[in-house]
Amino acid sequence: MRLILKSTILVMLLLAGCTTNLTSEGEKVRVVTDDQKQDDCKFIKLISVRVGLGPDKPGSALKKALNEAGSVGANGFYVITNVVHWADGASVTGEALNCKNI
């Protein structure tokens, strides 16, 4: 019984370690709507990320994308696709943008 408890705790700790946190650059990036993108934003880079493990795969994938957008100097991110699959994890593809009014 103790072995099962220890194994369960180890798995929980490993999964918790797989979550993605926002970097200081990622915290400055805002998700924008299509209207905002068309009016005020300039394209910087196409970003595609995938997260396979962790308790919050969709959230971690979005945070990873925002971090990458921030690392290239973007302040806006437009989500093109957001896919969640129980076996493969989650992925986000979007545009890193430089927006005037964010």
Secondary structure, 3 states (H helix, E strand, C coil): CHHHHHHHHHHHHHHHCCCCCCCCCHHHCEECCHHHHHHHEEEEEEEEEEECCCCCHHHHHHHHHHHHHHHCCCCEEEEEEEEEECCCEEEEEEEEEEECCC
